[in-house]
């Protein structure tokens, strides 16, 4: 049986996606979430999901960070972004972060159904040829260094959480308490974060996080 996760904070659009999924297969089982936290709860212990349809601007997503986190938690689960945005740069960034497709909300139900079928068949769906060209174009060598999200995408979910708490000005002791881990573990995560981001200090790591968010906001 086909099992699909629909994650969107707008009930009406969840209903629309539900209809598109059942148009693909009438007996499909659909589970729903309205936030990234809800998504992570659902996928944690569910190995039967065939596809996740993920709203890019849902609560908790924090731009591409939510997609990256879901891909880290459930790398085997195909994830198609469903968004009101449809610019080439956003499409390219989502595919670079592991999305199996990008479905604009402006598409009609029939095209959304076809997009879902494409992803389920193992293909990668993008809205048109221009988006395909942007999404599959090789990333210039300098771009990974210029755009922090490329490096931040290599962090594990726990490392990402540590970085976010560092961004809030939390000390290791506070992070230890919040995450219920030892300070030694926190220090190990901090070291891993600095290494993966290619920076020498916590301040530089936080600046990299802020830069990524600025790029996401600019792209929105």
FIKOL-304791 format. One record per residue (C-alpha): x, y, z. Coordinates in nm, 4 decimals. Layout:
// FIKOL-304791
PT      east     north        up
PT         X         Y         Z
...
END
This chain:
// FIKOL-304791
PT      east     north        up
PT    0.0000    0.0000    0.0000
PT    0.1230    0.3475   -0.0864
PT    0.1865    0.5592    0.2243
PT    0.2503    0.9327    0.1931
PT    0.3233    1.2017    0.4494
PT    0.1689    1.5414    0.3730
PT    0.3266    1.8229    0.5750
PT    0.1712    2.1682    0.5393
PT    0.0334    2.4155    0.7922
PT   -0.2671    2.5049    0.5723
PT   -0.5519    2.2517    0.6118
PT   -0.7063    2.3396    0.2748
PT   -0.3848    2.2704    0.0898
PT   -0.3324    1.9471    0.2836
PT   -0.6764    1.8458    0.1561
PT   -0.5750    1.9387   -0.1997
PT   -0.2582    1.7300   -0.1752
PT   -0.4564    1.4450   -0.0223
PT   -0.6773    1.4491   -0.3304
PT   -0.3749    1.4462   -0.5611
PT   -0.2248    1.1488   -0.3762
PT   -0.5463    0.9456   -0.3892
PT   -0.5694    1.0308   -0.7589
PT   -0.2386    0.8473   -0.7974
PT   -0.3668    0.5508   -0.5966
PT   -0.7161    0.5378   -0.4527
PT   -0.6210    0.3183   -0.1567
PT   -0.3212    0.5310   -0.0564
PT   -0.2729    0.5869    0.3165
PT   -0.2038    0.9520    0.4006
PT   -0.0620    1.0831    0.7286
PT   -0.0463    1.4560    0.7975
PT    0.1632    1.7066    0.9909
PT    0.1447    2.0844    1.0276
PT    0.4993    2.1536    1.1496
PT    0.8517    2.0186    1.1187
PT    0.8300    1.8868    1.4746
PT    0.5210    1.6899    1.3743
PT    0.7024    1.5528    1.0704
PT    1.0011    1.4382    1.2738
PT    0.7731    1.2680    1.5262
PT    0.5924    1.0791    1.2498
PT    0.8986    0.9624    1.0576
PT    1.1013    0.8629    1.3627
PT    0.9444    0.5191    1.4001
PT    0.7728    0.4755    1.0634
PT    0.9638    0.2747    0.8041
PT    0.6653    0.2318    0.5710
PT    0.6504    0.5825    0.4238
PT    0.7007    0.5981    0.0468
PT    0.7097    0.9769    0.0073
PT    0.6994    1.3016    0.2057
PT    0.5443    1.6166    0.0590
PT    0.6993    1.9005    0.2570
PT    0.5933    2.2668    0.2699
PT    0.9022    2.4892    0.2581
PT    0.7563    2.7600    0.4840
PT    0.5883    2.5445    0.7452
PT    0.6495    2.6233    1.1167
PT    0.9876    2.4969    1.2304
PT    1.1327    2.4629    0.8800
PT    1.3712    2.7607    0.9131
PT    1.4235    2.7668    0.5372
PT    1.6367    2.4834    0.4032
PT    1.7461    2.3766    0.7510
PT    1.4243    2.1768    0.7986
PT    1.4755    1.9881    0.4727
PT    1.8363    1.9135    0.5661
PT    1.7303    1.7870    0.9079
PT    1.4625    1.5572    0.7661
PT    1.7089    1.4187    0.5117
PT    1.9537    1.3461    0.7940
PT    1.6918    1.1750    1.0097
PT    1.5366    0.9733    0.7250
PT    1.7814    0.9667    0.4313
PT    1.6027    0.6812    0.2579
PT    1.2693    0.8700    0.2414
PT    1.2079    1.0625   -0.0838
PT    1.1114    1.4214   -0.0003
PT    0.9391    1.6512   -0.2483
PT    0.9146    2.0189   -0.1595
PT    0.5748    2.1790   -0.2123
PT    0.5915    2.5581   -0.2061
PT    0.4392    2.8836   -0.3229
PT    0.7917    2.9837   -0.4293
PT    0.9003    2.8779   -0.7766
PT    1.2199    3.0672   -0.8597
PT    1.5156    2.8817   -1.0093
PT    1.7523    2.9515   -0.7205
PT    1.5162    2.8112   -0.4563
PT    1.4531    2.5018   -0.6687
PT    1.8264    2.4490   -0.7206
PT    1.9062    2.4885   -0.3516
PT    1.6375    2.2428   -0.2453
PT    1.7592    1.9790   -0.4900
PT    2.1173    2.0424   -0.3796
PT    2.0021    1.9669   -0.0241
PT    1.8531    1.6338   -0.1268
PT    1.4941    1.7027   -0.2329
PT    1.3588    1.4473   -0.4808
PT    1.1369    1.7059   -0.6446
PT    0.9998    2.0583   -0.6280
PT    0.6264    2.1108   -0.6766
PT    0.4943    2.4705   -0.6945
PT    0.1593    2.5159   -0.5262
PT    0.0450    2.7092   -0.8316
PT    0.0338    2.3906   -1.0411
PT   -0.3077    2.2444   -1.1091
PT   -0.4200    1.9222   -0.9437
PT   -0.3454    1.7123   -1.2518
PT    0.0122    1.8417   -1.2765
PT    0.0639    1.7884   -0.9032
PT   -0.0603    1.4321   -0.9446
PT    0.1845    1.3814   -1.2326
PT    0.4658    1.5299   -1.0218
PT    0.3923    1.2867   -0.7382
PT    0.3935    0.9953   -0.9834
PT    0.7310    1.1088   -1.1190
PT    0.8917    1.1155   -0.7745
PT    0.7367    0.7829   -0.6724
PT    0.8807    0.6302   -0.9896
PT    1.2283    0.7418   -0.8835
PT    1.2471    1.0541   -1.0984
PT    1.3141    1.4123   -0.9970
PT    1.0341    1.6563   -1.0683
PT    1.0952    2.0257   -1.1350
PT    0.8391    2.2693   -1.2767
PT    0.9910    2.3251   -1.6225
PT    1.3037    2.2953   -1.8328
PT    1.4522    2.6180   -1.6966
PT    1.4286    2.4866   -1.3432
PT    1.5782    2.1548   -1.4473
PT    1.8769    2.3360   -1.5978
PT    1.9262    2.5424   -1.2820
PT    1.8887    2.2453   -1.0507
PT    2.1241    2.0132   -1.2379
PT    2.3916    2.2705   -1.3189
PT    2.7246    2.1843   -1.1451
PT    2.7978    2.4019   -0.8440
PT    3.1011    2.6278   -0.9069
PT    3.3942    2.5448   -0.6799
PT    3.3777    2.8782   -0.5024
PT    3.0045    2.8645   -0.4373
PT    3.0177    2.6017   -0.1618
PT    3.2501    2.8325    0.0266
PT    3.0515    3.1466   -0.0488
PT    2.7168    2.9976    0.0533
PT    2.7234    2.8607    0.4103
PT    2.4181    2.6389    0.3591
PT    2.6344    2.4032    0.1499
PT    2.8535    2.3305    0.4532
PT    2.5773    2.3531    0.7113
PT    2.3960    2.0856    0.5120
PT    2.6690    1.8410    0.6193
PT    2.5799    1.8755    0.9892
PT    2.3862    1.6031    1.1674
PT    2.0508    1.7025    1.3266
PT    2.2140    1.7133    1.6717
PT    2.5038    1.9240    1.5457
PT    2.2564    2.1579    1.3783
PT    2.0668    2.1930    1.7046
PT    2.3903    2.2699    1.8893
PT    2.4732    2.5369    1.6303
PT    2.1282    2.6928    1.6670
PT    2.1700    2.7062    2.0456
PT    2.5133    2.8596    2.0000
PT    2.3402    3.1203    1.7859
PT    2.1128    3.1969    2.0802
PT    2.4225    3.2683    2.2902
PT    2.3947    2.9502    2.4980
PT    2.7003    2.8226    2.6826
PT    2.8042    2.4563    2.6744
PT    2.6533    2.3989    3.0182
PT    2.3176    2.5373    2.9058
PT    2.3260    2.3355    2.5832
PT    2.4058    2.0261    2.7864
PT    2.0978    2.0831    3.0023
PT    1.8669    2.1590    2.7075
PT    1.9735    1.8533    2.5067
PT    2.0114    1.6251    2.8105
PT    2.3654    1.5265    2.7183
PT    2.7002    1.5678    2.8939
PT    2.9157    1.8764    2.8498
PT    3.1812    1.6487    2.6997
PT    2.9330    1.5477    2.4300
PT    2.8448    1.9124    2.3665
PT    3.2129    2.0000    2.3291
PT    3.2524    1.7158    2.0785
PT    2.9545    1.8486    1.8802
PT    3.0944    2.2022    1.8867
PT    3.4307    2.0774    1.7599
PT    3.2590    1.8832    1.4808
PT    3.0548    2.1894    1.3833
PT    3.3654    2.4104    1.3643
PT    3.5473    2.1469    1.1595
PT    3.2628    2.0949    0.9104
PT    3.2081    2.4687    0.8659
PT    3.5796    2.5302    0.8269
PT    3.5890    2.7963    1.0984
PT    3.8071    2.8469    1.4036
PT    3.5640    2.9842    1.6623
PT    3.2069    2.9715    1.7890
PT    3.1570    3.3300    1.6742
PT    3.2537    3.2419    1.3179
PT    3.0188    2.9420    1.3262
PT    2.7292    3.1599    1.4398
PT    2.8103    3.4130    1.1682
PT    2.8006    3.1297    0.9122
PT    2.4555    3.0305    1.0381
PT    2.3333    3.3888    1.0142
PT    2.4760    3.4182    0.6645
PT    2.2872    3.1074    0.5556
PT    1.9623    3.2521    0.6890
PT    2.0298    3.5818    0.5122
PT    2.0782    3.3941    0.1847
PT    1.7542    3.2035    0.2423
PT    1.5654    3.5263    0.3137
PT    1.7136    3.6894    0.0047
PT    1.6103    3.3909   -0.2044
PT    1.2548    3.4061   -0.0656
END
